[in-house]
Amino acid sequence: MNTANENKLTSNKDKRILSLIAVLSVVIPVVVAVLFFMPKAHTPGIDVSYLPGFHAILNSLTAITLVIGYVNVKKGNTKAHRAAMLTAFGLSAIFLVSYVTYHFLGQRTVYGGDGILKYIYYFILLTHIVLAVVIVPLVLLSVYFGITNQLKRHRRISKWTFPTWLYVAITGVLVYILISPYYA
C-alpha cells in the first residue's frame, strides 16, 4: 500500500474517531446534567452513600498519575508516561461511571456552610463543573492522538489537557472535603 492510500485510510479513520469524540463530548455532560437534576427513584437496599468518598479517592489517584505521567514525559520516559496517562484515563472512566451511578441513585447534597467559605466552595464548584465539561473532549483527543502516535497533535492538545485535567481532579477532592460534613 502506498503512502497516499495509507494517509487516506488514517484520515478516514481519524474522521470517524473524531466524530465519535465530538458526540461523546456532548452526550456525556448532557447525561450527567440530566441525572443530576432528575428526580431520584426510591431504590431500597441500594446504598450509594460511600461513593462520594470513593470519588475523592479516584480524583486523588488521577491527580497523582497525571503528575507521574507529566514528570516521566519530561524525563523522556514515554513508556512510563503512557502507562500513567492510560491509568489516569481509566481512573477517570471509573469515576464517571460511579458518579453517574451516584447521581442516579443517591440524594442530592446541598452545601450548608456560610461566610467566606461558602463563596470559596461555590467558586471551586463552578470552575470544577465548567472545566469538567471542557476536559471531556480534551482528554479523549489527547488519548486518541497519543495511542495513534500522532505526537505533534498530541503535544498540541495535551498542553491544555494536562493543567485542566489536573485542576478538575484536585478540585474534585476539594469539593468533596468542603461538602462532606453535609452528606446525610
SEVEXNU-301158 format. One line per field, with one value per residue (C-alpha): y, x, z; residue in one letter; residue number from 1. Coordinates in nm, 2 decimals. Layout:
BEGIN
y [Y, ...]
x [X, ...]
z [Z, ...]
code [A, ...]
pos [NUM, ...]
***
This chain:
BEGIN
y [0.00, 0.34, 0.63, 0.83, 0.54, 0.49, 0.86, 0.85, 0.55, 0.71, 1.03, 0.84, 0.66, 0.99, 1.14, 0.86, 0.87, 1.25, 1.24, 0.99, 1.21, 1.51, 1.31, 1.18, 1.53, 1.65, 1.33, 1.28, 1.62, 1.62, 1.27, 1.38, 1.71, 1.52, 1.26, 1.54, 1.72, 1.43, 1.33, 1.04, 0.70, 0.52, 0.23, 0.03, -0.17, 0.02, 0.22, 0.46, 0.68, 0.56, 0.68, 1.05, 0.93, 0.68, 0.96, 1.17, 0.87, 0.83, 1.20, 1.19, 0.89, 1.06, 1.37, 1.16, 0.96, 1.28, 1.42, 1.09, 1.10, 1.46, 1.40, 1.09, 1.26, 1.55, 1.29, 1.12, 0.81, 0.77, 0.41, 0.52, 0.84, 0.63, 0.39, 0.67, 0.86, 0.55, 0.48, 0.83, 0.78, 0.45, 0.60, 0.89, 0.65, 0.45, 0.79, 0.88, 0.56, 0.58, 0.95, 0.88, 0.59, 0.80, 1.09, 0.84, 0.66, 0.90, 1.20, 1.55, 1.71, 2.09, 2.28, 2.41, 2.64, 3.02, 3.31, 3.33, 2.95, 2.94, 3.17, 2.97, 2.65, 2.78, 2.93, 2.60, 2.40, 2.63, 2.62, 2.24, 2.18, 2.41, 2.26, 1.90, 1.96, 2.11, 1.83, 1.55, 1.63, 1.74, 1.40, 1.20, 1.38, 1.36, 0.99, 0.92, 1.12, 0.96, 0.60, 0.65, 0.81, 1.14, 1.31, 1.66, 1.67, 1.50, 1.76, 2.05, 1.94, 1.80, 2.13, 2.23, 1.89, 1.84, 2.15, 2.14, 1.77, 1.82, 2.11, 1.91, 1.62, 1.83, 2.05, 1.73, 1.64, 1.99, 1.99, 1.66, 1.78, 2.10, 1.94, 1.61, 1.74, 1.79, 1.44, 1.28]
x [0.00, 0.14, 0.18, -0.11, -0.35, -0.23, -0.28, -0.63, -0.72, -0.57, -0.76, -1.09, -1.03, -0.95, -1.27, -1.48, -1.30, -1.31, -1.68, -1.73, -1.53, -1.74, -2.06, -1.93, -1.82, -2.18, -2.36, -2.15, -2.21, -2.58, -2.64, -2.46, -2.67, -2.99, -2.92, -2.81, -3.14, -3.37, -3.60, -3.45, -3.61, -3.67, -3.42, -3.45, -3.15, -2.91, -2.67, -2.45, -2.35, -1.99, -1.95, -1.86, -1.56, -1.47, -1.49, -1.24, -1.00, -1.04, -0.98, -0.67, -0.53, -0.60, -0.41, -0.12, -0.10, -0.12, 0.18, 0.37, 0.29, 0.40, 0.73, 0.80, 0.74, 0.97, 1.23, 1.18, 1.04, 0.75, 0.66, 0.60, 0.43, 0.19, 0.12, 0.05, -0.18, -0.38, -0.41, -0.54, -0.78, -0.90, -0.95, -1.15, -1.36, -1.44, -1.51, -1.76, -1.95, -1.95, -2.05, -2.34, -2.45, -2.44, -2.64, -2.89, -2.95, -2.83, -2.98, -2.86, -2.65, -2.66, -2.37, -2.46, -2.17, -2.17, -1.94, -1.64, -1.61, -1.94, -1.81, -1.49, -1.68, -1.91, -1.62, -1.43, -1.75, -1.84, -1.49, -1.48, -1.81, -1.73, -1.38, -1.51, -1.72, -1.43, -1.20, -1.41, -1.30, -0.95, -0.88, -1.04, -0.84, -0.51, -0.55, -0.65, -0.36, -0.12, -0.22, -0.23, 0.12, 0.01, 0.26, 0.25, -0.13, -0.10, 0.15, -0.05, -0.37, -0.20, -0.05, -0.42, -0.54, -0.29, -0.34, -0.72, -0.75, -0.52, -0.73, -1.05, -0.91, -0.78, -1.09, -1.30, -1.12, -1.16, -1.53, -1.57, -1.38, -1.58, -1.92, -1.86, -1.99, -2.33, -2.39, -2.69]
z [0.00, -0.09, 0.14, -0.01, 0.04, 0.40, 0.47, 0.33, 0.54, 0.85, 0.77, 0.72, 1.05, 1.22, 1.09, 1.24, 1.57, 1.59, 1.51, 1.79, 2.03, 1.93, 2.01, 2.34, 2.43, 2.41, 2.53, 2.85, 3.00, 2.90, 3.06, 3.38, 3.39, 3.33, 3.60, 3.84, 3.82, 3.76, 4.05, 4.24, 4.23, 4.55, 4.55, 4.87, 4.95, 4.73, 4.94, 4.74, 5.04, 5.02, 4.66, 4.72, 4.93, 4.66, 4.40, 4.61, 4.61, 4.24, 4.18, 4.41, 4.23, 3.90, 4.00, 4.12, 3.80, 3.59, 3.77, 3.73, 3.36, 3.33, 3.51, 3.30, 2.97, 3.07, 3.15, 2.81, 2.96, 2.71, 2.82, 3.19, 3.06, 2.85, 3.14, 3.38, 3.14, 3.05, 3.42, 3.47, 3.19, 3.33, 3.68, 3.52, 3.33, 3.66, 3.82, 3.55, 3.57, 3.95, 3.95, 3.72, 3.93, 4.25, 4.09, 3.95, 4.28, 4.56, 4.71, 4.62, 4.89, 4.95, 5.09, 5.43, 5.51, 5.53, 5.52, 5.31, 5.29, 5.11, 4.84, 4.81, 4.78, 4.51, 4.32, 4.33, 4.24, 3.95, 3.80, 3.86, 3.68, 3.38, 3.33, 3.39, 3.08, 2.89, 2.98, 2.81, 2.45, 2.56, 2.73, 2.45, 2.19, 2.39, 2.45, 2.09, 1.94, 2.19, 2.13, 1.75, 1.77, 1.63, 1.86, 1.71, 1.76, 2.10, 2.23, 2.09, 2.27, 2.58, 2.68, 2.75, 2.87, 3.15, 3.36, 3.30, 3.39, 3.70, 3.81, 3.77, 3.97, 4.25, 4.28, 4.28, 4.60, 4.74, 4.66, 4.85, 5.15, 5.17, 5.13, 5.32, 5.65, 5.48, 5.35, 5.51]
code [M, N, T, A, N, E, N, K, L, T, S, N, K, D, K, R, I, L, S, L, I, A, V, L, S, V, V, I, P, V, V, V, A, V, L, F, F, M, P, K, A, H, T, P, G, I, D, V, S, Y, L, P, G, F, H, A, I, L, N, S, L, T, A, I, T, L, V, I, G, Y, V, N, V, K, K, G, N, T, K, A, H, R, A, A, M, L, T, A, F, G, L, S, A, I, F, L, V, S, Y, V, T, Y, H, F, L, G, Q, R, T, V, Y, G, G, D, G, I, L, K, Y, I, Y, Y, F, I, L, L, T, H, I, V, L, A, V, V, I, V, P, L, V, L, L, S, V, Y, F, G, I, T, N, Q, L, K, R, H, R, R, I, S, K, W, T, F, P, T, W, L, Y, V, A, I, T, G, V, L, V, Y, I, L, I, S, P, Y, Y, A]
pos [1, 2, 3, 4, 5, 6, 7, 8, 9, 10, 11, 12, 13, 14, 15, 16, 17, 18, 19, 20, 21, 22, 23, 24, 25, 26, 27, 28, 29, 30, 31, 32, 33, 34, 35, 36, 37, 38, 39, 40, 41, 42, 43, 44, 45, 46, 47, 48, 49, 50, 51, 52, 53, 54, 55, 56, 57, 58, 59, 60, 61, 62, 63, 64, 65, 66, 67, 68, 69, 70, 71, 72, 73, 74, 75, 76, 77, 78, 79, 80, 81, 82, 83, 84, 85, 86, 87, 88, 89, 90, 91, 92, 93, 94, 95, 96, 97, 98, 99, 100, 101, 102, 103, 104, 105, 106, 107, 108, 109, 110, 111, 112, 113, 114, 115, 116, 117, 118, 119, 120, 121, 122, 123, 124, 125, 126, 127, 128, 129, 130, 131, 132, 133, 134, 135, 136, 137, 138, 139, 140, 141, 142, 143, 144, 145, 146, 147, 148, 149, 150, 151, 152, 153, 154, 155, 156, 157, 158, 159, 160, 161, 162, 163, 164, 165, 166, 167, 168, 169, 170, 171, 172, 173, 174, 175, 176, 177, 178, 179, 180, 181, 182, 183, 184]
***
